[in-house]
């Protein structure tokens, strides 16, 4: 009896890890290869169509399996934005994304993605939706008095803000605010 062919990009993948991943509904950890790096592979077995995630980078793994791997929101942000304009390495759980409702967290991700996709700091500065500007805390109400850097903030939703500072070409996130209490004072 002849086995049905599994086809990925017009190649037979019968008796391969691709076929196994398709059959079991799993993702596939891949070696670096242009056609298998961080993408969705379409596998066909007879009339059945399967999608298999071919994972190479930690970022793609985290984006697709952070819940399965029990990766916390704070660590997820660090992985997701590593090597981009956003740096979440200084973000702590108590002042980070763990305090957010699911809808707020999704808004945060969307805004951080938007921030990263901007062509330059000038376009970030001109984006009225972000309202990227200097935090101007005064006296006892200056939440960031201990920082020597110029603290900046931007909006990710209504009253919600992201605080941090620019170091080189990266924005180092230090606090995520839900209630506008800090922002009211600066």
Secondary structure, DSSP 8 states (H G I E B T S, - for coil): -----EEETTEE-TTSHHHHHHHHT--EE--S-TTTSSEEEEEEETTEEEEEEEE-SHHHHHHHHTTTTT--HHHHHHHHTTTSSEE-TT--GGGSGGGS-HHHHHHHHHHHHHHHH-SSHHHHHH-TTT--EE----GGG-TTTT--S--EEEEEETTEEEEEEEETTEEEEEEEESSSHHHHT-
